[in-house]
Amino acid sequence: MNDSNFAPPKFRVLLVDDNEDDVLLTKHAFRNLPFVIDFQVAGDGQQALAMLRHELPYGDSPTPHVILLDLNMPRMDGRQLLAALKNDDVLKSIPTVILSTSAADDDVSNAYRNHAGAYMTKPIELHEFRSRMKRFADFWLSEIRFASSAST
């Protein structure tokens, strides 16, 4: 393969989080990684479901390779969204990774019972947050092979 034809891998990530600062921090943490990340952002579970189901006005929303999901949000929280995703025959194959400030054992156990792919807590320190997102990207975006239904 010719190096001039090489382009870094491009991944679609749906970030479901109602906190604008956390959204900006997450996007910033992915900068300077050897991946092109196409972020979609939903502010709550209802919006995320509408995007994933291609409902209006999200009819042209691409299917993400992976979902990063906060737990504590208005309207439909992350716990409810995770349960809805994993009970949906079309959406259940999309890997869903919890990214939450909660380290409560009940939240972690519930997430895995509902088939979360992983559970990460949001660290307080910016350096540690960047480091954790780099490890996430190294594993999820370079080591994992996604189902073909997530590539559309």
Secondary structure as UniProt FT lines:
FT   HELIX           3..5
FT   STRAND          10..16
FT   HELIX           20..29
FT   TURN            30..32
FT   STRAND          36..42
FT   HELIX           45..52
FT   TURN            53..54
FT   TURN            56..57
FT   TURN            59..60
FT   STRAND          66..69
FT   HELIX           78..86
FT   TURN            89..93
FT   STRAND          96..100
FT   HELIX           105..113
FT   TURN            114..115
FT   STRAND          118..121
FT   HELIX           126..140
FT   TURN            141..143
FT   HELIX           148..151
//
